[in-house]
Amino acid sequence: MGRLLKRIDGIKVLRRTRPGECGGTDAYQDTKAPTTIKSKEMVLFEAASALGRDVSSGRGVEEAMDFVSAFAAPSGPGTFLFLETGCRHRRDDGPELSWALIREDLFPELTDLVADLGLAKKNGFHSTTHGLPRNFGGSVSIRYASGEKISFSNNQSPILSFDAGKRIADLFREAMSRERIPLPDVSSLSRIRFYEKRSDGFTEAVLTLDSDGAGTNRKKSQYLGTQVFESENPVDREAVAAIKRTIEETGLLAQRGLPRSEYKGTGCDKILTFFFVGGEVITVDGGRVRPPRIGDGFFDVELEMTTRHRSRESKRNKGGGASSVWMITRALRRSRRRERSSGWSRSRSGRSSWLCIPR
């Protein structure tokens, strides 16, 4: 891997894993990464880090936080925000996750905060120690309209101080209390369409929702050299309710205008289109940048619509059916996470890929 990095102009290898080494460290520096940013127009903010602090330092309960993950990106007429905070030392509480689509542009304030925290001074340094659990360290990725970027990571130790993490979290919490852009209620969904265009064919699935809470999924797909395959299957209330929960919990309807991901993926285009009783239509592109913690929302809905549906009751009655479907779904999730992490986007495990060097 070190030899691969040496071929990339401007990359200085600081440390690399020896052949056969378990738990080794790969580290490099992008010597062309700027340590001062001239642009005042930020277009994407991503920061996630464990926070260096002494739990017994006497800080109040409201500051019991040792991890923060924050994401901001323009989405349609507003700004999409995501915030996760947590404290591993408080087992009674899980992580706090929230998202919002606010009408106001938050980037001028974020630009000032990033400059005040001096995040550009760490630009270009990346270190990965293999085998560590998530949330030991962190990563930062910030884009500007000028093309300038701030990108650094280390999964061994915090990359943000407690005070820096708290200032980021405080800004996001306050911003989420501002005016929000109204979104249609998922209870008024009438139809969901998934479409994937590939170099070797296409897949289309249309889930029509019934008044009783169930639905019907009609699917068409074709691969190179084959005929169009068509199927129609019922979708029970439990599955429909799960899809609606996913849409709400991951903020899918608020993601229609997120920036396009720099990672080209597998060369296929995917879209989800949501149709509502009142006539409103929202289309969400699968190739957009999303917060890693809720980034699986699009893929979860895709899986529900493109895998063959039977009622969950019939799966249970047929013994191993539910188990096999669950195992296939789990394998697809793992494959999708590996695919998403391979373009230097952060995966849920907190590890980063070396296949594409950020600039």
C-alpha positions as a printed Julia matrix, in Angstrom:
359×3 Matrix{Float64}:
   0.0     0.0     0.0
   2.88    2.34    0.73
   4.21    1.83   -2.8
   0.77    2.83   -4.15
   0.8     6.04   -2.13
   4.33    6.92   -3.24
   3.09    7.1    -6.83
   0.62    9.87   -5.91
   2.07   13.34   -6.26
   2.28   15.25   -2.99
   1.74   12.25   -0.69
   4.37   11.66    1.99
   4.2     8.24    3.66
   4.83    8.61    7.38
   4.26    5.03    8.44
   2.98    1.86    6.86
   1.91   -1.57    7.98
   4.56   -4.26    7.54
   3.58   -7.43    5.64
   1.76   -9.79    7.98
   1.59   -7.23   10.76
  -1.56   -7.37   12.92
  -2.92   -4.04   14.13
  -0.35   -1.99   12.23
  -0.59    1.71   11.46
  -0.73    3.4     8.07
  -0.12    7.15    8.1
   0.5     9.74    5.42
   0.55   13.47    4.84
  -0.83   15.32    1.84
   1.89   17.93    1.47
  -0.26   19.94   -0.96
  -3.1    20.38    1.53
  -3.39   24.09    2.45
  -3.06   25.1     6.1
  -4.9    28.37    5.48
  -8.21   28.66    3.65
  -8.89   31.74    1.53
 -12.52   30.99    0.63
 -15.32   32.25    2.83
 -17.95   30.09    1.13
 -18.22   26.66    2.74
 -20.38   24.05    1.0
 -19.96   20.93    3.18
 -19.06   20.3     6.81
 -18.35   16.87    8.32
 -16.65   16.34   11.66
 -16.69   13.33   13.96
 -14.38   12.77   16.89
 -13.97   11.31   20.31
 -13.42   14.18   22.71
 -10.43   14.42   25.01
 -11.69   15.11   28.51
 -11.42   13.87   32.07
 -14.79   12.39   33.09
 -14.0    13.07   36.75
 -13.08   16.7    36.12
 -16.24   17.96   37.76
 -17.99   19.16   34.6
 -21.76   19.23   34.84
 -24.09   16.51   33.58
 -25.04   18.72   30.62
 -21.43   18.43   29.44
 -21.23   14.65   29.83
 -20.12   14.11   26.24
 -17.1    12.28   24.88
 -18.1    11.92   21.22
 -19.57   14.28   18.64
 -20.49   13.83   14.99
 -21.84   16.8    13.03
 -22.82   17.2     9.38
 -24.07   20.22    7.43
 -24.82   20.49    3.72
 -27.1    22.57    1.49
 -30.26   20.67    0.58
 -32.79   22.3    -1.7
 -33.88   25.65   -0.26
 -32.26   25.1     3.13
 -29.48   23.5     5.15
 -29.58   19.84    6.22
 -28.09   19.31    9.67
 -27.25   16.12   11.56
 -25.85   15.85   15.07
 -24.88   12.87   17.19
 -23.42   13.14   20.67
 -22.73   10.44   23.23
 -20.91    9.46   26.37
 -19.53    5.94   26.66
 -19.2     6.33   30.43
 -22.95    6.77   30.9
 -24.41    3.37   30.14
 -27.93    4.51   31.03
 -28.14    6.77   27.99
 -27.57    5.91   24.36
 -26.24    8.37   21.79
 -28.37   11.41   21.03
 -29.15   11.69   17.32
 -31.07   14.5    15.65
 -31.48   16.02   12.2
 -33.19   19.09   10.78
 -33.76   20.91    7.51
 -33.57   24.59    8.45
 -34.37   27.51    6.21
 -31.33   29.55    7.21
 -27.86   29.24    5.69
 -25.62   28.06    8.54
 -22.36   28.1     6.57
 -21.25   31.67    7.35
 -21.28   30.77   11.06
 -19.58   27.44   10.41
 -16.9    29.16    8.32
 -16.1    31.51   11.2
 -16.1    28.66   13.73
 -13.73   26.51   11.65
 -11.35   29.46   11.27
 -11.55   30.23   15.01
 -10.79   26.58   15.9
  -7.82   26.52   13.49
  -8.87   23.24   11.9
  -6.95   23.98    8.68
  -3.65   23.71   10.59
  -4.16   19.91   10.78
  -5.02   19.59    7.11
  -3.62   16.64    5.16
  -2.62   14.35    8.04
  -4.21   10.88    8.1
  -3.46    7.9    10.31
  -5.24    4.54   10.61
  -4.39    1.84   13.15
  -6.11   -1.34   12.05
  -8.27   -3.31   14.47
  -9.42   -0.46   16.7
 -13.14   -0.05   17.5
 -15.05    2.97   16.23
 -15.15    6.31   18.03
 -11.59    6.15   19.4
 -10.46    8.92   17.08
 -12.18   10.8    14.32
 -12.07   12.55   10.97
 -12.86   15.96    9.51
 -13.87   16.74    5.92
 -14.81   20.29    4.9
 -15.33   21.61    1.36
 -15.38   25.16    0.02
 -16.85   26.57   -3.19
 -13.34   27.48   -4.34
 -12.35   23.8    -4.38
 -10.27   24.15   -1.2
 -10.67   21.36    1.34
  -9.82   20.54    4.91
  -9.36   16.82    5.53
  -7.59   15.01    8.37
  -8.16   11.88   10.44
  -6.75    9.66   13.17
  -8.62    6.66   14.58
  -6.27    6.2    17.56
  -7.04    9.31   19.61
  -9.29   12.4    19.63
  -8.67   14.91   16.86
 -10.86   17.58   18.49
 -10.56   18.99   22.01
 -13.56   18.81   24.3
 -14.11   22.56   24.0
 -13.98   22.39   20.18
 -16.48   19.52   20.13
 -18.77   21.34   22.54
 -18.72   24.53   20.44
 -19.65   22.53   17.35
 -22.43   20.66   19.18
 -23.77   23.88   20.74
 -23.95   25.62   17.36
 -25.8    22.68   15.78
 -28.24   22.34   18.68
 -29.05   26.05   18.56
 -29.38   26.01   14.75
 -31.84   23.12   14.9
 -34.18   25.3    16.95
 -34.44   27.82   14.1
 -37.18   27.86   11.47
 -37.49   24.51    9.73
 -38.66   23.83    6.21
 -41.92   21.82    6.45
 -41.9    18.33    4.98
 -44.87   16.14    4.05
 -45.96   13.56    6.61
 -45.11    9.96    5.74
 -48.67    8.99    6.66
 -49.77   10.64    3.4
 -47.42    8.56    1.23
 -49.25    6.9    -1.65
 -46.4     5.44   -3.68
 -42.6     4.98   -3.61
 -40.55    4.37   -6.76
 -36.96    3.1    -6.81
 -35.01    3.21  -10.07
 -31.45    2.05  -10.72
 -29.74    2.57  -14.05
 -26.67    0.41  -14.64
 -24.31   -0.12  -17.54
 -25.71   -3.65  -17.86
 -29.4    -2.89  -17.39
 -31.86   -1.44  -14.9
 -34.01   -2.19  -11.86
 -37.32   -0.51  -11.14
 -39.56   -1.16   -8.14
 -42.83    0.63   -7.37
 -44.43    0.19   -3.96
 -48.09    1.22   -3.99
 -49.51    1.76   -0.51
 -53.05    0.69    0.41
 -55.44    2.43    2.8
 -55.16   -0.49    5.24
 -51.42    0.1     5.79
 -50.18   -2.72    3.53
 -48.98   -2.43   -0.06
 -48.03   -4.05   -3.34
 -44.51   -4.05   -4.76
 -44.11   -4.32   -8.53
 -40.59   -4.88   -9.78
 -38.92   -4.9   -13.2
 -35.27   -5.67  -13.83
 -33.0    -6.5   -16.72
 -29.36   -7.45  -17.04
 -27.19   -7.54  -20.16
 -28.28  -10.31  -22.5
 -31.46  -11.17  -20.57
 -35.14  -10.45  -20.93
 -36.99   -8.08  -18.61
 -37.99   -9.87  -15.4
 -41.23   -8.74  -13.78
 -42.74   -9.62  -10.42
 -45.56   -8.49   -8.14
 -45.64   -9.22   -4.42
 -47.69   -8.09   -1.43
 -45.96   -6.11    1.31
 -47.44   -6.46    4.78
 -48.21   -3.67    7.26
 -45.12   -4.4     9.34
 -42.79   -3.93    6.36
 -44.56   -0.74    5.24
 -44.39    0.66    8.77
 -40.66   -0.14    8.89
 -40.08    1.72    5.61
 -41.94    4.77    6.92
 -39.91    4.7    10.16
 -36.69    4.58    8.17
 -37.77    7.57    6.06
 -38.56    9.58    9.19
 -35.61    8.56   11.36
 -32.98    9.13    8.67
 -34.48   12.34    7.27
 -34.73   11.01    3.71
 -37.32   13.56    2.62
 -34.98   16.37    3.66
 -32.11   15.05    1.53
 -33.35   15.89   -1.95
 -30.72   18.55   -2.63
 -27.59   17.27   -0.87
 -24.22   17.7    -2.68
 -23.14   14.93   -5.0
 -20.59   12.52   -3.59
 -17.06   12.66   -5.01
 -16.95    8.87   -4.83
 -18.08    7.42   -8.16
 -19.15    4.11   -6.66
 -20.08    1.26   -8.98
 -21.09    3.38  -11.96
 -24.85    3.12  -11.46
 -27.42    5.83  -10.77
 -30.11    5.31   -8.13
 -33.09    7.45   -7.22
 -36.02    7.18   -4.82
 -39.18    9.11   -5.63
 -41.87    9.63   -2.99
 -45.46   10.43   -4.06
 -47.95   11.9    -1.61
 -51.75   12.02   -1.55
 -51.81   15.8    -1.94
 -49.81   15.61   -5.17
 -46.39   16.53   -3.77
 -43.43   14.6    -5.2
 -39.95   14.39   -3.66
 -37.01   12.77   -5.48
 -33.86   11.75   -3.61
 -30.62   10.84   -5.42
 -28.64    7.9    -4.05
 -25.27    9.37   -5.08
 -25.3    12.2    -2.54
 -23.13   12.88    0.49
 -24.86   11.76    3.68
 -23.97   11.56    7.37
 -22.49    8.08    7.92
 -24.68    7.39   10.95
 -27.93    7.69    8.97
 -26.51    7.09    5.51
 -28.0     3.61    5.32
 -31.54    5.0     5.17
 -31.58    5.16    1.37
 -30.09    1.67    1.1
 -32.55    0.22    3.65
 -35.53    1.4     1.59
 -33.82    0.13   -1.57
 -33.4    -3.32   -0.01
 -37.02   -3.49    1.07
 -38.18   -2.68   -2.44
 -35.74   -4.72   -4.53
 -35.73   -7.97   -2.55
 -38.63  -10.38   -3.05
 -41.43   -9.71   -0.56
 -43.54  -12.24    1.27
 -45.62  -11.54    4.34
 -43.55  -11.76    7.5
 -46.06  -14.22    8.94
 -45.51  -16.63    6.05
 -41.74  -16.32    6.53
 -42.09  -17.39   10.13
 -44.37  -20.29    9.2
 -41.86  -21.55    6.64
 -39.12  -22.03    9.18
 -35.77  -20.97    7.74
 -37.21  -18.42    5.31
 -36.95  -15.43    7.62
 -33.49  -16.46    8.75
 -32.18  -16.78    5.2
 -33.65  -13.41    4.19
 -32.1   -11.82    7.28
 -28.69  -13.37    6.49
 -28.82  -12.15    2.88
 -29.8    -8.65    4.02
 -26.98   -8.58    6.56
 -24.45   -9.65    3.91
 -25.71   -6.96    1.53
 -25.38   -4.34    4.27
 -21.77   -5.37    4.91
 -21.02   -5.24    1.19
 -22.63   -1.82    0.87
 -20.64   -0.44    3.81
 -17.37   -1.73    2.34
 -18.3    -0.14   -1.01
 -19.15    3.2     0.62
 -15.94    3.29    2.66
 -13.66    2.58   -0.3
 -13.67    6.13   -1.65
 -12.3     7.85    1.45
 -15.74    8.32    2.89
 -15.92    7.38    6.54
 -17.68    4.1     7.31
 -19.54    3.27   10.51
 -16.5     1.4    11.76
 -14.59    4.68   11.73
 -11.94    3.27    9.37
 -10.93    5.0     6.18
  -9.9     3.74    2.8
  -6.59    4.4     1.11
  -7.86    3.88   -2.42
  -8.57    7.54   -3.12
  -6.59   10.34   -1.51
  -8.65   13.42   -0.59
  -7.37   16.79   -1.69
